[in-house]
Amino acid sequence: MVLLEKSNNNILAADLMVANEFYSSSIHCYYYSTFQLMSHIIFNLFNVDENQFRKKIKGKNSHNYLINHFRNDLIMGGQDIRVIGNDLRDLKQLRREADYTQKVITKSNSSSARHFSLKLNNEIKKMYKL
């Protein structure tokens, strides 16, 4: 349950950052809220051991691996991956811009990240009955 708690706390932290105009950092936290929620599901609902997970991703991008794992699970379950796919891609792109570019990150960018993160988290929780 630790990752689920961290996921919820990252939303709260991001909202505090927005209130203090730390828009880049807020996007980082919104993104990681969703990433931690997906990690929680992998470790707790799919019963993947953290050490096994680290071995599987060795030399790979852990974020892409996790996202692909979810896409594959949704496809196998007959779900429409577009439900989360587009928003996840957009949230990830915002996080890349906020963390790794010189682009000025605005309140609008942060609001978009919040929207994507909350929508994704709600959809993922609904899909996996959390």
C-alpha positions in Angstrom: 0.0 0.0 0.0 3.0 2.3 0.3 3.0 3.2 -3.4 -0.7 3.9 -3.4 -0.2 6.3 -0.5 2.8 7.9 -2.3 0.6 8.3 -5.4 -2.1 10.1 -3.4 0.5 12.3 -1.6 2.0 13.3 -4.9 -1.3 14.8 -6.1 -1.5 16.8 -2.8 2.1 17.9 -3.1 1.6 18.9 -6.7 -1.4 21.0 -5.8 0.7 22.8 -3.1 3.4 23.5 -5.7 0.9 25.0 -8.1 -0.4 27.2 -5.3 3.2 28.4 -4.9 3.8 28.7 -8.6 6.3 25.8 -8.9 4.7 24.6 -12.1 7.5 22.4 -13.4 7.8 20.5 -10.1 4.1 20.1 -9.9 4.0 18.3 -13.3 6.7 16.0 -12.1 4.6 15.1 -9.1 1.4 14.7 -11.1 3.2 12.3 -13.5 4.7 10.3 -10.6 1.4 10.0 -9.0 0.2 8.0 -12.0 3.4 6.1 -12.3 3.3 5.1 -8.7 -0.3 4.0 -9.0 0.6 1.7 -11.9 3.6 0.4 -9.9 1.2 -0.4 -7.0 -0.9 -2.4 -9.3 2.0 -4.3 -10.8 3.4 -5.2 -7.4 0.1 -5.9 -5.6 -2.5 -7.0 -8.1 -0.2 -8.8 -10.6 1.9 -10.0 -7.7 5.2 -9.1 -9.4 8.1 -9.0 -6.9 10.1 -5.8 -6.9 13.3 -7.7 -7.5 11.8 -9.6 -10.4 10.6 -6.3 -11.8 14.1 -4.8 -11.6 15.6 -7.9 -13.3 13.0 -7.7 -16.1 13.7 -4.0 -16.8 17.5 -4.2 -16.5 18.9 -2.1 -19.3 15.4 -0.9 -20.3 13.3 2.1 -19.6 11.2 1.3 -16.5 8.5 3.8 -17.5 8.0 2.4 -21.0 8.1 -1.2 -19.6 5.4 -0.4 -17.1 3.3 1.5 -19.6 3.6 -1.4 -22.1 2.7 -3.9 -19.4 -0.6 -2.0 -18.8 -1.4 -1.7 -22.5 -0.9 -5.4 -22.9 -3.0 -6.2 -19.9 -5.8 -4.0 -21.1 -5.7 -5.4 -24.6 -5.8 -9.0 -23.3 -8.7 -8.0 -21.1 -10.6 -6.6 -24.1 -10.3 -3.0 -22.9 -9.9 -0.1 -25.2 -6.4 1.2 -24.6 -7.3 4.6 -25.9 -9.0 5.1 -22.5 -5.6 5.7 -21.0 -3.1 5.7 -23.9 -3.5 9.2 -25.2 -3.6 10.9 -21.8 -0.7 8.9 -20.5 1.4 9.9 -23.6 0.5 13.5 -23.1 1.2 13.5 -19.4 4.6 11.8 -20.0 5.4 14.4 -22.7 4.6 17.3 -20.2 6.8 15.6 -17.6 9.7 15.4 -20.1 9.3 19.1 -21.0 9.1 20.1 -17.3 12.1 18.0 -16.3 14.5 18.1 -19.2 13.9 21.1 -21.4 14.4 24.9 -21.1 10.8 25.5 -22.0 9.0 27.8 -19.6 6.3 25.8 -17.9 3.1 27.7 -17.2 0.2 27.3 -15.0 -1.8 26.1 -18.0 0.8 23.3 -18.5 0.4 22.3 -14.9 -3.4 22.4 -15.1 -3.2 20.0 -18.1 -0.9 17.7 -16.2 -3.3 17.7 -13.2 -6.2 17.0 -15.5 -4.4 14.0 -17.2 -3.2 12.6 -13.9 -6.5 12.7 -12.1 -8.4 11.3 -15.1 -5.8 8.5 -15.5 -5.7 7.7 -11.8 -9.5 7.5 -11.7 -9.7 5.4 -14.8 -7.0 3.0 -13.6 -8.6 2.7 -10.2 -11.9 1.9 -11.9 -10.4 -0.6 -14.3 -8.6 -2.4 -11.5 -11.3 -2.0 -8.9 -9.3 0.0 -6.3 
